[in-house]
Amino acid sequence: MGKEKLMERARDELFSHINRCGVLQAEDGDKKHWMDETIDYIGERYPDLTDGDLTGLREIGIRFCQPAIAHGASRASKKLDAATVA
């Protein structure tokens, strides 16, 4: 299997793990710990990937876990506070 195809499979598997494990709602420290363990696992599943490949996957995974638009209870309470000031 070619290197590009291998990276695509590993990336898709990482995204699948992220979606199934509920890590998107985790605290940042827990996300980092989860990502470290998951990248180690992917490294074992795909031994032909280099350390650089795994670092790239980690970065992609961390970006995938960050919402483009902030959300959550703390964000909603800030909007409510701003609305009541006016």
C-alpha positions as CSV (number, residue, x, y, z in Angstrom):
1,M,0.0,0.0,0.0
2,G,1.3,3.4,-0.9
3,K,2.3,6.0,1.8
4,E,-0.5,8.4,0.8
5,K,-3.1,5.7,1.1
6,L,-1.7,4.5,4.4
7,M,-1.9,8.1,5.8
8,E,-5.5,8.4,4.6
9,R,-6.5,5.2,6.3
10,A,-4.8,6.2,9.6
11,R,-6.4,9.7,9.4
12,D,-9.8,8.3,8.8
13,E,-9.4,5.8,11.6
14,L,-8.4,8.7,13.9
15,F,-11.4,10.7,13.0
16,S,-13.6,7.7,13.6
17,H,-12.1,7.2,17.0
18,I,-12.7,10.9,17.9
19,N,-16.3,10.7,16.9
20,R,-17.1,7.4,18.6
21,C,-15.2,8.1,21.9
22,G,-16.9,11.5,22.7
23,V,-13.6,13.2,23.2
24,L,-15.0,16.4,21.6
25,Q,-16.8,17.2,24.9
26,A,-13.7,16.4,27.1
27,E,-11.6,19.0,28.9
28,D,-8.4,20.0,27.1
29,G,-6.1,18.0,29.4
30,D,-8.2,14.9,28.9
31,K,-8.2,15.5,25.1
32,K,-4.4,15.7,25.1
33,H,-4.1,12.5,27.2
34,W,-6.6,10.7,25.0
35,M,-4.9,11.9,21.8
36,D,-1.4,10.7,23.0
37,E,-2.8,7.3,23.7
38,T,-4.7,7.1,20.4
39,I,-1.7,8.2,18.4
40,D,0.4,5.5,20.1
41,Y,-2.3,3.0,19.2
42,I,-2.4,4.1,15.5
43,G,1.4,3.9,15.4
44,E,1.1,0.3,16.5
45,R,-1.6,-0.4,13.9
46,Y,0.4,1.3,11.1
47,P,4.0,0.5,11.8
48,D,5.1,1.9,8.4
49,L,4.2,5.5,9.5
50,T,7.1,7.6,10.7
51,D,7.3,9.7,13.8
52,G,6.7,12.7,11.6
53,D,3.6,11.1,10.1
54,L,2.2,10.4,13.6
55,T,3.0,14.0,14.7
56,G,1.1,15.3,11.7
57,L,-1.8,13.0,12.6
58,R,-1.8,14.3,16.1
59,E,-1.9,17.9,14.9
60,I,-4.8,17.1,12.5
61,G,-6.6,15.3,15.3
62,I,-6.2,18.2,17.8
63,R,-7.5,20.7,15.2
64,F,-10.4,18.4,14.5
65,C,-11.3,18.4,18.2
66,Q,-11.4,22.2,18.3
67,P,-14.8,23.7,17.3
68,A,-14.6,26.4,14.6
69,I,-17.2,28.4,16.7
70,A,-16.9,28.4,20.5
71,H,-19.8,26.7,22.2
72,G,-20.8,25.3,25.5
73,A,-22.2,26.6,28.8
74,S,-19.5,29.2,29.5
75,R,-20.0,30.7,26.0
76,A,-23.8,30.9,26.4
77,S,-23.6,32.5,29.8
78,K,-21.3,35.3,28.4
79,K,-23.9,36.0,25.7
80,L,-26.6,36.2,28.4
81,D,-24.5,38.5,30.6
82,A,-23.8,40.8,27.6
83,A,-27.5,40.9,26.7
84,T,-28.7,41.9,30.2
85,V,-26.2,44.8,30.3
86,A,-27.9,46.7,27.5
